[in-house]
Amino acid sequence: MAPWTLLSEIVILLVASLLVGGVFARFRQSPLVGYILAGMVLGGPGSIGLVRSQQTIEFIAELGVSLLLFSIGLEFAWSRVKKLGVTILLVGILQIILTMALGAIAGIVAGLPGRESIAVGAMVSLSSTAVVLRILMERAEGDSPHGRNSIGILLVQDAAVVPLAILIAMLDGGGGVTEVAADASRILLLAAGLIIGLWIVVGKIAVYALGALTLERNRELTIILAAATGLGSTWAAHAAGVSPALGAFVAGIFLGGSPFATQIRADISPLRVLLLTMFFGSAGMVADPLWIVHHLPLVLGISFLLMLSKTAVVWVIVQLLGQPAHIAASTGIALSQIGEFAFVLGSIGKASGVVSDETYLLVVSIAIVTLIASPILLPAAPSLGRRIASLLSRSKPVPSPSSDSQASTPDIVIIGFGPAGQIAANSLLRHAERVLVIDLNRKGVRRAQALGFIGQVGDATQTEVLEHARVSLAKLVVITVPHHDSAIRILEQVRRLAPHAHVVARSRHELHTSDFVTAGAHTVVGDEEQTGHSLGKHLERWFSSLQEPVIDLCDR
């Protein structure tokens, strides 16, 4: 195909994605879904055929997937994974394993071969990092309990893409155990060689070369390095016989761990938008809208069962590891869709002959349906989680408070014991026996108990938790929860249970201060205001220290 034809079809895809995505954004839906629908209409089977070449579609899809994974690799950091803690890492690993197992069992029951069933299980086990993160950030719910859980599990899923891709490639082994072992060894050696090569070239040589240059006068060098690394790693992986997407993702991780990672992320952020558009548009071109219409009951039925199953898996795991039922349910709803990595793993399985065309088309169609449903379900996840938890709690006897809890009647209640709560509590150490700390994080409660305070694990947005803590008897309530909606809900509950109490609330952003005042807070302390005061005091001290030596010299 002529280069200009390819370029014109890419431009058509981008313009159509922009228009359809803009319509979706206008109605407060995710524009990513609009990109998928634009691709379905423009190219592929059953479309109007403006993008005609199947080769073009495959090229756009593979390039879009690879470069998207490169940009995601840049955002991926092992330090972030370590900060999540053992619990959320365990939740992510168990979620992938259990969802894969259920998907494989369902495939076998449906009559698929064993290897294809395993590949299908891997495809449906991952959720959409792009969609979930975007909606959480737009709604400022990244700090909410279900938001933190979702982000942690998504990071684990991102890390699992590489081993899952290798697993699907290993499934392409005909013959007996010896042949399968030989193919597996070959793939692992190629992948290991690619990773080591990229580590040397990207993680060492490129970073060293970039460090020797003057970036403040040559800002375009970071963009050139990122583009060369993304495209070069994609080509290197293809030449080595490994998935190009795998090579791009690994290169992104190595470059993301460099000292220049922050600047590179900032410089290529506009490119990331372009890559997202290309990827989701090309993903839509893989689907067949006419096939979906003819098999609509099947697609919708499996989509519903799959989202229900993924919600249940996450819900059970999160709750078994100690979190409240409504947060576990909200996290499960947020991660119930099939993510963009299903297209990546499916293309690897299809290219290797493990996944048939019909199965791939079915999984892709289901993925598109779940992605379209996500912008509707995600904003409603907290309310749906609370409703589900309240329905379940009605069928269970409410445990009676322990004698210790009944005996303790704190005068001061601190809700949230992160850094802000700990700093605020320093002035109360002399009256520790009169202070009760409520925090959903067990580490926060342990810190409070180590300081001599009464500690209680619980979600203060629930009335039962506040009643159990006997907030109605408190004289002072301090709310330091960072998430705005959760803090407002807690404040409203406190004002209802303890109308006489003096309430101090924390507001992360100045524009939300009036919300807390309207909800009944007596004092609102803003993070931005406190930061400004601290900066001002520091600048005054710095300026004074700068001027004093000059005055001394003049006096002499």
C-alpha positions in Angstrom: 0.0 0.0 0.0 1.2 3.5 -0.8 2.5 5.5 2.2 0.1 8.4 1.4 -2.9 6.0 1.4 -1.9 4.7 4.8 -1.4 8.2 6.1 -4.8 9.3 4.8 -6.6 6.4 6.5 -4.9 7.2 9.8 -6.0 10.8 9.5 -9.6 9.7 8.8 -9.5 7.5 11.9 -8.2 10.3 14.1 -10.7 12.9 12.8 -13.7 10.5 13.2 -12.5 9.5 16.7 -12.2 13.2 17.6 -15.7 13.9 16.5 -17.4 10.9 18.1 -15.3 11.1 21.2 -16.3 14.8 21.6 -19.9 13.8 21.4 -19.4 11.2 24.2 -17.5 13.7 26.3 -20.3 16.3 25.8 -22.7 13.9 27.6 -20.1 13.1 30.3 -19.2 9.7 29.0 -15.7 8.4 28.3 -14.5 9.5 24.9 -12.5 6.3 24.7 -15.8 4.5 24.0 -16.4 7.0 21.2 -13.0 6.1 19.7 -14.0 2.4 19.6 -17.3 3.1 17.9 -15.6 5.3 15.4 -13.3 2.5 14.5 -16.2 0.0 14.2 -18.0 2.3 11.7 -14.9 3.2 9.6 -13.1 0.0 9.0 -13.1 -3.8 9.4 -15.9 -6.3 8.7 -19.4 -4.9 8.5 -18.3 -1.2 8.4 -18.8 1.5 5.8 -15.2 0.8 4.6 -13.5 4.2 4.6 -10.5 2.3 6.0 -10.5 -0.5 3.4 -7.2 -2.4 3.8 -7.1 -5.2 6.3 -3.3 -4.8 6.3 -3.8 -1.1 7.3 -6.1 -2.1 10.1 -3.6 -4.7 11.4 -0.7 -2.3 11.1 -2.5 0.5 13.0 -3.7 -1.9 15.7 -0.3 -3.4 16.2 1.5 -0.1 16.2 -1.1 1.5 18.4 -1.0 -1.4 20.9 2.8 -1.3 21.1 3.2 2.4 21.5 0.4 2.5 24.0 2.1 -0.2 26.1 5.3 1.8 25.8 3.6 4.9 27.3 2.0 2.8 30.0 5.4 1.3 30.8 6.7 4.8 31.3 4.0 5.3 34.0 4.7 2.0 35.6 7.2 2.1 38.5 8.2 -0.7 40.9 8.4 1.9 43.7 4.7 2.5 43.3 4.0 -1.2 43.4 6.0 -1.6 46.6 4.1 1.3 48.3 0.8 -0.5 47.7 1.6 -3.0 50.4 1.4 -6.8 50.6 -2.4 -6.9 50.9 -3.3 -5.1 47.7 -0.6 -7.0 45.8 -2.1 -10.3 47.1 -5.5 -9.1 46.0 -4.3 -8.3 42.5 -2.5 -11.7 42.1 -5.5 -13.7 43.5 -7.9 -11.8 41.2 -5.9 -12.6 38.1 -5.5 -16.3 39.0 -9.1 -16.9 40.0 -10.5 -15.0 37.0 -8.2 -16.9 34.7 -9.4 -20.2 36.2 -13.1 -19.3 36.0 -12.6 -18.1 32.4 -10.7 -21.3 31.4 -13.4 -23.5 33.1 -16.1 -21.7 31.2 -14.3 -22.1 27.9 -13.9 -25.8 28.5 -17.6 -26.2 29.4 -18.4 -24.3 26.2 -16.4 -26.8 24.2 -13.2 -24.9 23.5 -9.8 -26.7 23.5 -7.9 -26.6 26.7 -5.2 -24.3 25.4 -7.6 -21.9 23.9 -9.6 -21.8 27.1 -6.5 -20.8 29.1 -5.9 -18.0 26.6 -9.4 -16.8 26.9 -9.1 -16.9 30.7 -6.0 -14.7 30.4 -7.7 -12.3 28.1 -10.7 -11.7 30.4 -8.7 -11.5 33.6 -7.4 -8.0 33.0 -9.4 -4.8 33.4 -9.0 -1.4 31.6 -6.3 0.7 33.1 -7.0 3.5 30.6 -10.8 3.7 31.2 -10.8 3.2 35.0 -7.9 5.6 35.7 -9.4 8.3 33.5 -12.8 8.2 35.1 -11.4 8.0 38.7 -9.2 11.0 38.0 -12.0 13.0 36.4 -14.2 12.4 39.4 -11.4 13.0 41.9 -11.9 9.5 43.4 -8.3 8.4 43.2 -8.1 8.9 47.0 -11.3 7.1 47.8 -11.0 3.6 49.3 -12.4 1.9 46.2 -10.2 4.2 44.0 -7.0 3.2 45.8 -7.9 -0.5 45.6 -8.7 -0.2 41.9 -5.5 1.6 41.1 -3.4 -0.9 43.1 -5.0 -3.9 41.4 -4.6 -2.3 38.0 -0.9 -1.8 38.6 -0.6 -5.5 39.4 -2.5 -6.4 36.2 -0.1 -4.2 34.2 2.8 -6.1 35.6 1.1 -9.4 34.7 0.8 -8.5 31.0 4.4 -9.7 30.3 4.1 -13.2 31.9 0.6 -13.6 30.4 1.8 -12.8 26.9 4.7 -15.3 27.3 2.2 -17.9 28.6 -0.1 -17.5 25.6 2.9 -17.7 23.2 4.0 -20.9 25.0 0.6 -22.5 24.4 1.4 -22.7 20.7 3.1 -26.0 21.0 2.1 -29.0 19.0 3.1 -32.6 19.8 4.0 -34.0 23.2 5.6 -32.7 26.3 9.1 -32.5 24.8 8.0 -30.2 21.9 6.0 -28.0 24.3 9.0 -27.7 26.6 11.3 -26.9 23.7 9.0 -24.2 22.4 8.6 -22.7 25.9 12.3 -22.7 26.5 12.9 -21.0 23.1 10.3 -18.3 23.9 11.7 -17.7 27.4 15.2 -17.4 26.1 14.2 -15.0 23.4 12.2 -12.9 25.9 15.1 -12.9 28.4 17.5 -11.9 25.7 15.3 -9.1 24.6 14.8 -7.9 28.1 18.6 -8.0 28.8 19.3 -6.2 25.5 16.8 -3.5 26.2 18.1 -3.0 29.7 21.6 -2.5 28.3 20.6 -0.2 25.4 17.8 1.7 27.1 18.5 1.5 30.8 22.2 2.1 30.6 23.6 3.4 27.3 20.7 5.7 26.3 20.3 7.0 29.8 24.0 7.7 30.1 24.1 9.4 26.8 21.1 11.6 27.7 22.7 12.5 31.0 25.8 13.8 29.2 23.7 16.3 27.2 22.4 19.6 28.3 18.6 19.0 28.5 17.8 22.5 29.5 19.0 23.8 26.1 18.0 20.7 24.1 14.5 19.9 25.4 13.6 18.1 22.2 16.1 15.3 23.0 13.8 13.7 25.5 11.0 13.5 22.9 13.4 12.1 20.3 14.7 9.5 22.8 11.2 8.4 23.8 10.1 8.1 20.1 13.3 6.2 19.1 13.0 3.9 22.2 9.3 3.1 21.6 9.6 2.4 17.9 13.0 0.8 18.2 12.0 -1.6 20.9 8.9 -2.5 18.9 11.0 -3.4 15.9 13.6 -5.2 18.0 10.9 -7.4 19.6 9.4 -8.2 16.2 12.8 -9.1 14.7 13.5 -11.4 17.7 10.3 -13.3 17.2 8.7 -11.9 20.4 5.5 -9.8 20.6 6.3 -6.2 19.6 3.9 -5.0 22.4 6.0 -6.9 25.0 9.2 -5.2 23.8 7.6 -1.8 23.9 6.2 -2.3 27.4 9.6 -3.5 28.8 11.4 -0.6 27.2 8.9 1.8 28.7 9.5 0.4 32.1 13.3 0.7 31.8 13.0 4.3 30.5 10.4 5.1 33.2 12.9 4.1 35.9 15.5 6.6 34.6 16.3 10.0 36.2 14.6 11.7 33.2 11.4 9.8 33.6 9.3 12.7 34.9 10.4 15.0 32.1 9.9 12.3 29.4 6.3 11.6 30.7 5.6 15.4 30.6 7.0 15.8 27.1 5.1 12.9 25.5 1.8 13.4 27.3 0.2 14.9 24.1 1.6 11.9 22.2 -0.1 9.6 24.8 -3.5 11.1 23.8 -2.8 10.3 20.2 -1.8 6.7 21.0 -4.9 6.2 23.0 -7.0 7.4 20.1 -5.2 5.2 17.6 -5.4 2.1 19.9 -9.1 2.3 20.7 -10.0 3.2 17.2 -8.0 0.3 15.8 -9.6 -1.9 18.5 -13.0 -1.0 17.2 -12.0 -1.9 13.6 -11.2 -5.4 14.8 -14.9 -5.9 15.7 -17.7 -6.7 13.3 -20.8 -4.6 14.1 -23.1 -6.8 11.9 -21.8 -9.9 13.7 -22.5 -8.3 17.1 -26.1 -7.4 16.0 -26.8 -10.9 14.7 -25.4 -12.4 18.0 -26.6 -9.6 20.3 -28.3 -11.9 22.9 -25.2 -14.1 23.2 -22.8 -11.1 23.4 -25.0 -9.2 26.0 -25.6 -12.4 28.0 -22.0 -13.3 28.3 -21.0 -9.7 29.0 -23.4 -9.5 31.9 -22.3 -12.9 33.4 -18.6 -11.9 32.9 -19.0 -8.5 34.6 -21.0 -10.1 37.4 -18.3 -12.8 37.9 -15.4 -10.4 37.9 -17.2 -8.2 40.4 -17.9 -11.2 42.6 -14.2 -12.4 42.5 -12.8 -9.0 43.5 -15.6 -8.5 46.0 -14.9 -11.8 47.8 -11.1 -11.4 47.8 -11.1 -7.8 49.1 -13.6 -8.6 51.8 -11.8 -11.7 53.0 -8.7 -9.6 53.4 -10.4 -7.3 55.9 -12.1 -4.4 54.0 -15.8 -3.6 54.4 -18.4 -5.1 52.1 -19.4 -1.9 50.4 -15.9 -1.0 49.5 -15.2 -4.5 48.3 -18.3 -4.4 46.1 -17.4 -0.9 44.8 -13.9 -2.1 43.8 -15.4 -5.1 42.0 -17.8 -3.0 40.0 -15.0 -0.6 39.0 -12.9 -3.5 37.7 -15.7 -5.6 36.1 -14.9 -4.7 32.5 -12.4 -6.5 30.1 -9.5 -4.1 29.4 -7.5 -3.1 26.4 -4.9 -5.8 27.1 -7.4 -8.4 26.0 -6.8 -7.1 22.5 -3.0 -7.4 23.0 -3.2 -11.0 24.4 -5.8 -11.9 21.8 -3.7 -10.8 18.9 -0.8 -12.8 20.2 -3.0 -15.9 20.6 -4.6 -15.4 17.2 -1.2 -14.9 15.5 0.1 -18.1 17.1 -3.0 -20.1 16.3 -4.0 -20.7 19.9 -7.1 -18.5 19.6 -9.5 -19.0 16.7 -11.0 -16.2 14.7 -14.5 -16.8 16.0 -13.4 -16.9 19.6 -11.3 -13.8 19.2 -14.2 -11.9 17.6 -16.5 -13.0 20.5 -14.1 -11.8 23.2 -13.4 -8.6 21.4 -17.2 -7.9 21.1 -17.7 -8.7 24.8 -14.8 -6.4 25.7 -16.3 -3.5 23.7 -19.7 -4.0 25.4 -18.1 -4.0 28.9 -16.0 -0.9 28.0 -19.2 0.9 26.9 -20.9 -0.1 30.2 -17.9 1.1 32.3 -18.5 4.9 32.1 -22.0 4.2 33.4 -21.1 1.8 36.1 -18.0 3.4 37.5 -19.5 6.7 38.7 -22.3 4.7 40.4 -19.9 2.2 42.0 -19.8 3.7 45.5 -23.6 4.0 45.7 -24.2 0.6 44.2 -21.6 -0.9 46.7 -23.3 0.7 49.7 -26.7 -0.5 48.4 -25.5 -4.1 47.9 -23.8 -4.1 51.3 -26.9 -2.7 53.1 -29.1 -5.4 51.4 -26.7 -8.1 52.6 -26.4 -6.7 56.1 -30.2 -6.9 56.6 -30.0 -10.7 56.3 -27.2 -10.9 58.9 -27.5 -10.2 62.6 -25.6 -7.0 63.6 -22.8 -7.9 66.0 -23.2 -6.3 69.4 -20.4 -3.9 70.5 -17.8 -5.4 72.8 -17.7 -4.4 76.4 -14.5 -2.5 75.9 -16.0 -0.4 73.3 -19.1 0.3 75.4 -16.9 1.3 78.3 -14.9 3.8 76.4 -16.6 7.2 75.9 -14.1 9.4 74.1 -14.4 13.2 74.2 -12.4 13.6 70.9 -12.8 11.5 67.8 -10.3 11.7 64.9 -11.5 10.2 61.6 -8.6 9.4 59.3 -5.1 8.9 60.7 -2.9 9.6 57.8 -0.1 12.3 57.9 -2.6 15.1 58.5 -4.4 13.2 61.3 -1.1 12.3 63.0 0.2 15.8 63.0 -3.1 17.1 64.4 -3.0 14.4 67.1 0.4 15.5 68.5 -1.2 18.1 70.7 -3.5 15.5 72.2 -0.9 13.1 73.5 -1.3 14.2 77.1 -5.0 13.3 76.8 -4.6 10.1 74.8 -7.1 8.1 76.8 -9.9 10.5 75.8 -9.1 10.3 72.0 -10.6 7.7 69.7 -9.2 7.3 66.2 -11.2 5.7 63.3 -9.4 4.7 60.2 -10.0 2.2 57.5 -6.3 1.5 57.2 -5.1 -0.9 59.8 -1.6 0.7 59.8 -3.1 4.0 60.8 -5.0 2.4 63.7 -1.8 0.6 64.9 0.0 4.0 64.8 -2.8 5.5 66.9 -2.7 2.7 69.4 1.1 3.0 69.6 0.6 6.6 70.7 -1.8 5.6 73.4 -5.0 6.5 71.6 -8.1 4.2 71.3 -8.0 2.8 67.8 -10.9 1.3 65.7 -10.8 0.0 62.2 -13.8 1.0 60.2 -15.3 3.1 57.4 -16.7 6.2 58.9 -19.1 6.8 56.0 -21.2 4.1 57.5 -23.6 5.1 60.3 -23.1 1.8 62.1 -19.4 2.5 62.5 -20.0 5.9 64.0 -22.7 4.6 66.3 -20.4 1.8 67.4 -17.7 4.4 68.2 -20.3 6.3 70.3 -19.6 9.5 68.3 -22.9 10.9 69.8 -21.0 11.4 73.1 -18.0 13.2 71.6 -17.3 16.9 72.2 -14.9 17.3 69.3 -14.8 15.5 66.0 -11.8 16.0 63.6 -12.3 14.8 60.0 -9.0 14.5 58.0 -10.2 12.1 55.2 -8.7 13.4 51.9 -11.5 12.3 49.6 -14.0 15.1 49.3 -17.3 13.1 48.9 -16.4 10.7 51.7 -15.5 13.5 54.0 -18.8 15.3 53.3 -20.7 12.1 53.9 -18.9 11.6 57.2 -19.6 15.2 58.2 -23.3 14.9 57.5 -23.5 11.7 59.6 -21.6 13.3 62.5 -23.9 16.3 62.5 -26.9 14.1 62.6 -25.5 11.8 65.4 -23.7 14.5 67.4 -25.4 17.9 66.8 -23.7 19.4 69.9 -20.1 18.4 68.9 -17.6 20.9 67.6 -16.5 19.7 64.1 -13.2 20.5 62.4 -12.9 19.3 58.8 -10.0 19.2 56.4 -10.5 20.3 52.8 -7.8 19.4 50.2 -8.9 22.1 47.8 -10.0 25.7 48.6 -12.9 25.5 46.2 -14.5 22.8 48.4 -14.4 24.9 51.6 -17.9 26.2 51.3 -19.2 22.6 50.9 -17.9 21.7 54.4 -19.3 24.9 55.9 -22.7 24.2 54.3 -22.6 20.6 55.6 -22.1 21.9 59.2 -18.4 22.1 59.9 -17.4 24.8 62.5 -13.9 25.1 61.3 -12.4 24.1 57.9 -8.7 23.8 57.4 -7.6 23.9 53.7 -4.5 22.1 52.5 -3.8 24.8 49.9 -4.1 27.5 52.5 -1.8 25.7 55.0 0.7 25.1 52.2 0.7 28.7 51.3 1.2 29.8 54.9 4.1 27.3 55.3 5.7 28.5 52.1 5.3 32.1 53.1 6.9 31.6 56.5 9.8 29.7 55.0 10.4 32.4 52.4 10.4 35.0 55.2 13.0 33.0 57.2 15.1 32.5 54.1 15.0 36.2 53.2 15.9 37.2 56.7 18.8 34.9 56.8 20.0 36.3 53.4 19.8 39.9 54.6 21.4 39.5 58.1 25.0 38.9 56.8 24.7 42.0 54.5 23.7 44.2 57.4 26.6 42.9 59.6 29.1 43.7 56.8 27.8 47.2 56.4 28.0 47.8 60.1 31.6 46.9 60.1 
